[in-house]
């Protein structure tokens, strides 16, 4: 995988997404790089989606990649909706790196 497939950034709302794989999980972490004028989420605010390494389990939404689970979802779209809510942005504006596009069931 190349850096282009592992990261994506939405310059309009200042969100960066980074995909990573550990020994047990696939992780997609979003962070506010530069706050959007319409959002009260500050720079450094994060939210993450994690899935088991095999890619068939439910998605876990967390405040950070290593944080405690907030909720589980079957669908990637629903997990993205929750992340968008945590970051106070529209779900359609979240960048998704190519390597993470197949997350979910």
C-alpha positions in Angstrom: 0.0 0.0 0.0 1.2 3.5 -0.8 0.7 6.7 1.3 -2.0 7.8 -1.2 -4.1 4.7 -0.3 -3.5 5.1 3.5 -4.4 8.8 3.9 -7.0 11.2 2.6 -7.7 14.8 3.5 -10.7 17.0 2.9 -9.4 20.6 2.7 -12.8 22.2 2.7 -13.6 21.1 6.3 -10.0 20.3 7.5 -10.5 16.6 8.2 -7.7 14.1 7.7 -8.3 10.3 7.6 -5.5 7.8 8.2 -5.9 4.0 7.6 -3.7 1.6 9.5 -3.5 -2.1 10.2 -2.3 -3.7 13.4 -1.9 -7.4 14.2 -5.6 -7.7 15.1 -7.4 -4.7 13.6 -8.0 -2.5 10.6 -8.3 1.2 11.8 -9.5 4.3 10.2 -8.9 7.4 12.3 -10.2 10.8 11.5 -8.8 14.0 12.9 -9.7 17.7 12.7 -6.7 19.4 11.3 -8.1 22.9 10.8 -11.6 23.6 12.4 -14.5 24.4 10.0 -16.2 27.7 10.7 -19.6 25.8 11.0 -18.3 23.3 13.5 -17.4 23.7 17.2 -15.0 20.7 17.0 -11.5 22.0 17.7 -8.2 21.1 16.0 -7.0 17.7 17.3 -10.5 16.3 17.8 -10.5 12.6 16.7 -12.9 9.7 16.0 -12.0 6.3 14.7 -13.6 3.2 13.1 -12.0 -0.2 13.8 -12.7 -3.7 12.4 -11.1 -7.1 13.0 -8.2 -7.8 10.6 -10.2 -10.4 8.7 -12.6 -7.6 7.8 -15.9 -9.4 8.5 -16.9 -8.3 12.0 -18.9 -5.3 13.1 -17.3 -1.9 13.0 -16.5 -0.2 16.3 -16.7 3.6 16.6 -14.2 5.0 19.1 -13.1 8.5 20.2 -9.5 7.5 19.2 -8.0 4.5 17.4 -7.0 3.0 20.8 -10.0 4.4 22.8 -13.0 2.6 24.3 -15.8 1.5 22.0 -18.7 3.9 21.8 -21.0 1.9 19.4 -21.0 -1.0 16.9 -22.4 -1.0 13.4 -22.7 -3.5 10.5 -22.5 -0.9 7.8 -19.7 1.5 7.0 -22.2 4.3 6.2 -23.7 4.1 9.7 -20.3 4.1 11.3 -19.3 7.2 9.1 -22.5 8.9 10.2 -21.5 8.5 13.9 -17.9 9.7 13.2 -19.3 12.8 11.4 -21.6 13.5 14.4 -18.6 13.2 16.8 -16.5 15.6 14.6 -19.5 17.9 13.9 -19.3 17.7 10.1 -21.5 16.3 7.4 -21.0 12.6 6.7 -20.5 13.3 3.0 -17.5 15.4 3.7 -15.4 12.7 5.4 -12.5 11.6 3.3 -12.0 7.9 3.1 -8.6 6.5 2.0 -8.7 3.9 -0.8 -7.4 1.2 1.5 -10.4 1.6 3.8 -13.1 1.8 1.2 -14.1 -1.8 1.7 -14.7 -1.7 5.5 -18.0 -3.0 6.8 -20.1 -6.0 6.1 
